[in-house]
Amino acid sequence: MKEYKNKRWWMDGLYFSCLGCGWCCGGEPGYVWLDTNEIFAIANFLEMDVGDTLHSFARRVSGRISLRELENGDCVFLADGRCRIYPVRPLQCRTYPFWPSVLQSPRSWRLEGQRCPGIGQGSFYPQETIERLLSHTSASGL
């Protein structure tokens, strides 16, 4: 597991609840990385051919596959503030905000909390759960 500046500063746990604001799904350019299983799950959910799904909703970036974005930076699957593929959303989406970049320091967590209203409130995530989520994101190269 990646070494953090402040050595697991979150060892007493953190609070987070998704408020459904859609902020993490748009507004800024970025990448939502997909693996093969996620591509197949999205295609199956949309009842589309895998090739058509890739052509319509994904792009290649440095040898990897990412979801496309709209011109305004929103995810291609964000519609009316909601995710159209929520039940099969990629790991990267499912583990937000418990990403290595966000958990790097208390400061990075606070800065993300200025953008995401669900950070710091709602459900309690103990250290063990945070470490499990981090191990998933680290293994997938996030």
Backbone bond lengths (Angstrom), bond angles and torsions (degrees), N, CA, C in turn:
res aa  C-N    CA-C-N  psi(-1)  N-CA   C-N-CA  omega(-1)  CA-C   N-CA-C  phi
1 M - - - 1.451 - - 1.522 108.54 -
2 K 1.299 116.95 143.93 1.462 123.43 -179.56 1.523 110.56 -57.42
3 E 1.315 115.65 141.97 1.462 120.77 176.22 1.532 108.66 -83.02
4 Y 1.291 117.81 133.82 1.452 122.10 -177.44 1.515 110.44 -103.33
5 K 1.342 115.89 146.34 1.461 121.76 179.95 1.520 111.55 -49.45
6 N 1.293 116.74 -47.08 1.461 121.57 -174.14 1.522 112.00 -106.11
7 K 1.323 116.53 32.10 1.469 122.24 174.14 1.518 113.58 38.32
8 R 1.244 117.68 82.91 1.469 121.63 175.79 1.527 112.39 45.19
9 W 1.279 115.85 53.56 1.460 121.89 179.89 1.520 111.18 -58.48
10 W 1.325 116.46 -17.83 1.463 122.66 -177.52 1.526 112.08 -94.18
11 M 1.346 117.88 18.16 1.468 120.77 -174.56 1.536 113.62 -62.26
12 D 1.327 117.95 -19.92 1.464 120.06 176.32 1.524 112.18 -88.44
13 G 1.335 115.80 5.01 1.455 120.87 177.86 1.518 112.16 93.25
14 L 1.323 114.89 167.19 1.459 122.32 -179.42 1.524 109.58 -139.41
15 Y 1.308 115.37 159.45 1.460 121.42 177.55 1.523 110.06 -108.55
16 F 1.315 114.63 137.07 1.464 120.46 176.05 1.519 109.30 -161.34
17 S 1.319 115.80 139.86 1.463 122.41 169.75 1.521 107.98 -144.78
18 C 1.305 115.58 132.33 1.455 120.00 176.68 1.525 107.75 -71.02
19 L 1.325 115.29 124.81 1.459 120.91 179.29 1.523 111.92 -97.94
20 G 1.336 116.28 2.71 1.455 120.44 177.24 1.517 114.44 71.28
21 C 1.328 116.90 25.04 1.463 119.24 -177.31 1.528 112.56 -76.09
22 G 1.338 117.26 -21.02 1.455 121.27 179.62 1.518 114.61 80.49
23 W 1.336 117.28 1.57 1.461 119.36 -178.70 1.525 111.90 -56.69
24 C 1.310 117.20 -43.58 1.467 120.51 -176.78 1.526 111.98 -69.85
25 C 1.317 117.21 -9.16 1.462 121.98 -177.93 1.521 113.15 -101.29
26 G 1.297 116.84 0.03 1.455 115.95 -177.54 1.503 114.95 -171.46
27 G 1.315 112.25 -177.20 1.442 120.05 177.06 1.512 115.13 90.05
28 E 1.296 117.52 -27.28 1.457 121.84 178.48 1.520 108.75 -129.89
29 P 1.315 117.00 143.29 1.464 118.19 175.94 1.525 110.67 -68.90
30 G 1.302 115.47 152.60 1.463 121.11 179.09 1.516 110.00 177.37
31 Y 1.311 115.25 -164.13 1.454 120.33 -178.13 1.517 109.95 -129.98
32 V 1.314 115.46 140.05 1.459 122.38 169.07 1.515 104.93 -119.02
33 W 1.334 114.71 101.00 1.462 121.07 -174.67 1.521 110.95 -73.95
34 L 1.326 114.84 142.34 1.469 122.18 -179.72 1.512 110.35 -121.80
35 D 1.322 115.79 141.91 1.463 119.06 169.45 1.529 108.17 -104.26
36 T 1.296 116.56 175.27 1.462 121.70 -175.52 1.528 112.25 -58.03
37 N 1.332 116.66 -44.26 1.466 119.86 -179.40 1.526 111.55 -62.23
38 E 1.314 116.54 -38.27 1.467 120.00 179.84 1.523 111.27 -68.01
39 I 1.313 116.36 -38.53 1.472 120.34 177.49 1.526 110.27 -61.60
40 F 1.327 116.28 -46.55 1.462 120.08 178.96 1.532 111.41 -63.69
41 A 1.339 116.81 -39.90 1.469 120.31 179.81 1.525 111.05 -64.00
42 I 1.329 116.66 -42.38 1.469 120.39 179.27 1.525 109.96 -64.92
43 A 1.325 116.94 -45.35 1.473 120.54 179.41 1.523 110.50 -60.27
44 N 1.311 117.16 -44.73 1.456 121.62 179.59 1.530 110.63 -62.85
45 F 1.320 116.65 -44.56 1.465 121.53 -179.87 1.528 110.81 -61.41
46 L 1.336 116.02 -40.26 1.467 120.75 -179.58 1.529 112.99 -83.38
47 E 1.348 115.31 -4.07 1.463 122.01 -177.15 1.527 110.38 56.07
48 M 1.337 114.21 48.65 1.460 121.78 -179.17 1.521 109.44 -125.46
49 D 1.303 115.33 159.93 1.445 122.47 171.41 1.535 108.17 -67.32
50 V 1.332 117.25 144.51 1.463 121.22 -179.41 1.528 111.11 -58.99
51 G 1.317 117.39 -43.67 1.459 120.94 179.16 1.520 112.44 -61.12
52 D 1.320 116.39 -43.01 1.465 120.39 178.26 1.533 111.09 -65.90
53 T 1.328 116.16 -37.95 1.463 120.72 178.29 1.522 110.16 -62.77
54 L 1.323 115.90 -46.84 1.468 119.61 178.32 1.524 111.22 -60.65
55 H 1.323 116.11 -45.71 1.458 120.86 -178.44 1.534 111.78 -62.24
56 S 1.312 116.17 -40.81 1.467 120.80 -175.13 1.521 114.49 -82.48
57 F 1.330 116.76 -32.71 1.464 118.47 -168.40 1.528 115.75 -125.17
58 A 1.324 118.24 -0.63 1.463 119.84 -175.86 1.526 111.45 -130.68
59 R 1.320 114.40 167.08 1.465 121.32 177.25 1.517 108.82 -147.23
60 R 1.325 115.55 155.86 1.463 121.15 176.35 1.521 108.55 -92.79
61 V 1.335 114.92 133.71 1.461 121.38 177.58 1.523 107.21 -138.16
62 S 1.313 115.97 114.15 1.470 121.08 177.62 1.529 112.49 50.55
63 G 1.324 116.14 43.80 1.462 120.62 177.37 1.514 115.31 80.95
64 R 1.315 117.83 -0.17 1.466 121.62 178.16 1.521 108.61 -113.55
65 I 1.331 115.86 171.51 1.465 120.97 178.89 1.522 108.88 -115.26
66 S 1.330 115.16 132.08 1.458 122.40 179.21 1.529 108.76 -129.00
67 L 1.319 115.69 152.76 1.459 119.41 172.38 1.522 108.92 -64.12
68 R 1.321 116.24 148.09 1.464 121.44 175.02 1.529 108.91 -73.40
69 E 1.325 113.99 162.87 1.453 121.56 174.34 1.516 109.23 -122.42
70 L 1.294 115.61 155.66 1.451 121.02 171.77 1.530 107.95 -79.31
71 E 1.321 117.41 169.20 1.466 121.20 -178.32 1.524 113.03 -56.64
72 N 1.328 117.64 -30.76 1.464 120.84 -178.52 1.530 112.96 -84.50
73 G 1.335 117.69 2.79 1.460 121.74 179.55 1.511 113.99 94.39
74 D 1.323 118.01 -7.81 1.467 120.57 178.69 1.521 111.08 -69.22
75 C 1.311 116.17 148.06 1.458 121.65 173.49 1.525 108.84 -60.48
76 V 1.307 115.78 144.45 1.459 121.31 179.96 1.534 112.06 -60.16
77 F 1.327 117.28 -21.45 1.457 120.70 -179.02 1.537 113.75 -98.46
78 L 1.321 117.88 3.57 1.454 120.80 177.60 1.531 108.91 -84.97
79 A 1.316 116.23 119.73 1.468 121.27 -179.49 1.518 108.79 -138.80
80 D 1.301 116.63 126.21 1.459 122.27 -179.28 1.534 111.52 53.78
81 G 1.330 116.05 38.55 1.457 121.33 178.23 1.516 115.16 75.10
82 R 1.306 117.73 9.36 1.469 121.98 -178.14 1.518 110.88 -129.65
83 C 1.321 115.24 153.34 1.462 121.80 178.27 1.528 109.69 -83.39
84 R 1.329 115.70 124.61 1.474 120.54 179.75 1.521 112.48 -73.47
85 I 1.327 117.86 -16.41 1.472 120.44 -179.09 1.525 110.81 -120.15
86 Y 1.316 117.28 28.22 1.469 122.48 -173.27 1.539 113.78 -46.84
87 P 1.321 120.20 -46.28 1.474 118.99 -178.37 1.533 114.09 -62.13
88 V 1.329 116.94 -22.72 1.472 120.24 -178.49 1.535 110.81 -123.27
89 R 1.320 117.18 24.02 1.461 119.99 -179.07 1.535 110.13 -58.55
90 P 1.314 116.80 149.64 1.464 120.95 -177.48 1.539 113.33 -62.38
91 L 1.315 115.07 159.32 1.461 122.31 178.58 1.521 110.97 -51.94
92 Q 1.308 117.01 -43.30 1.455 120.86 -179.23 1.523 110.94 -55.40
93 C 1.303 117.17 -40.71 1.460 121.77 179.01 1.531 111.17 -72.41
94 R 1.324 116.12 -41.25 1.469 120.75 -177.94 1.522 112.78 -66.29
95 T 1.332 118.04 -27.10 1.458 120.25 -175.94 1.533 114.00 -96.80
96 Y 1.324 117.95 -5.20 1.463 120.07 177.86 1.522 109.56 -61.86
97 P 1.318 119.22 138.65 1.459 131.80 3.63 1.527 114.04 -96.35
98 F 1.313 116.96 19.73 1.463 120.29 -175.64 1.523 111.27 -87.18
99 W 1.319 114.84 57.92 1.457 123.34 178.97 1.522 109.30 -102.19
100 P 1.322 118.03 150.61 1.474 120.21 178.09 1.526 113.01 -52.54
101 S 1.318 117.87 -41.04 1.473 120.11 -178.40 1.520 111.98 -65.89
102 V 1.309 117.82 -34.20 1.462 121.66 -178.98 1.531 111.06 -80.19
103 L 1.321 117.04 -31.48 1.459 121.47 -178.44 1.528 112.96 -94.51
104 Q 1.294 116.53 10.16 1.463 120.87 -178.16 1.527 111.71 -60.05
105 S 1.321 116.93 -35.89 1.468 120.76 -178.38 1.529 108.81 -158.78
106 P 1.345 116.47 163.11 1.472 118.16 174.78 1.527 111.39 -58.54
107 R 1.324 116.66 -34.38 1.464 120.56 179.31 1.527 110.93 -63.48
108 S 1.344 117.75 -45.09 1.466 119.84 -179.48 1.529 110.58 -64.51
109 W 1.326 118.25 -35.83 1.467 122.48 176.26 1.534 110.36 -64.31
110 R 1.339 116.70 -45.37 1.473 120.70 178.66 1.529 111.42 -63.41
111 L 1.337 116.43 -42.45 1.469 119.38 179.41 1.524 111.25 -61.95
112 E 1.331 116.43 -42.22 1.469 119.78 177.41 1.526 109.98 -64.21
113 G 1.331 116.05 -35.21 1.460 121.30 178.65 1.525 113.39 -65.55
114 Q 1.332 117.09 -21.70 1.462 119.95 175.40 1.524 110.99 -71.77
115 R 1.317 116.10 -23.71 1.464 120.94 179.39 1.526 112.09 -98.02
116 C 1.326 116.44 -32.84 1.468 121.14 -176.59 1.528 109.69 -108.79
117 P 1.324 117.86 113.12 1.465 120.57 -177.24 1.530 114.52 -69.67
118 G 1.333 118.17 -11.55 1.459 120.59 -179.73 1.519 114.09 -86.68
119 I 1.335 116.67 -12.92 1.467 120.41 179.95 1.520 108.91 -74.82
120 G 1.333 114.84 128.99 1.465 120.31 178.33 1.510 114.26 93.16
121 Q 1.315 117.57 4.42 1.463 119.49 178.96 1.524 110.46 -143.40
122 G 1.306 115.95 168.66 1.460 121.01 174.56 1.512 114.42 82.65
123 S 1.318 116.49 -130.56 1.464 122.66 -173.32 1.520 112.19 -69.92
124 F 1.319 115.06 144.11 1.462 121.77 178.02 1.527 109.51 -92.03
125 Y 1.321 115.78 131.14 1.460 122.83 176.38 1.518 108.18 -112.95
126 P 1.347 117.44 110.36 1.461 119.61 178.88 1.536 111.42 -72.54
127 Q 1.311 115.59 165.41 1.466 122.11 -178.42 1.528 112.09 -50.28
128 E 1.318 117.71 -44.57 1.469 121.15 -176.72 1.530 111.28 -60.99
129 T 1.312 116.91 -40.78 1.465 120.77 179.65 1.522 110.49 -68.31
130 I 1.323 116.57 -42.28 1.463 120.70 178.27 1.526 110.08 -61.14
131 E 1.323 117.63 -43.90 1.465 120.90 179.16 1.524 111.71 -63.47
132 R 1.324 116.81 -38.12 1.470 120.29 177.73 1.522 110.44 -64.28
133 L 1.329 116.68 -45.30 1.462 120.73 178.45 1.530 110.79 -62.59
134 L 1.312 116.85 -41.82 1.466 120.68 178.08 1.521 111.98 -63.55
135 S 1.321 116.60 -38.75 1.464 118.74 -179.92 1.523 111.15 -64.56
136 H 1.337 116.89 -34.79 1.462 120.48 176.90 1.535 110.99 -66.89
137 T 1.332 115.74 -44.92 1.458 119.01 -178.13 1.516 111.30 -69.66
138 S 1.316 117.81 -38.55 1.470 120.66 178.78 1.517 111.12 -64.73
139 A 1.323 116.86 -39.68 1.468 120.86 -179.94 1.522 111.66 -66.12
140 S 1.327 117.12 -27.33 1.456 119.51 -178.99 1.539 112.85 -95.11
141 G 1.324 116.20 3.57 1.457 120.03 175.34 1.514 115.73 81.31
142 L 1.323 116.79 24.74 1.478 119.71 177.78 1.513 110.88 -83.36
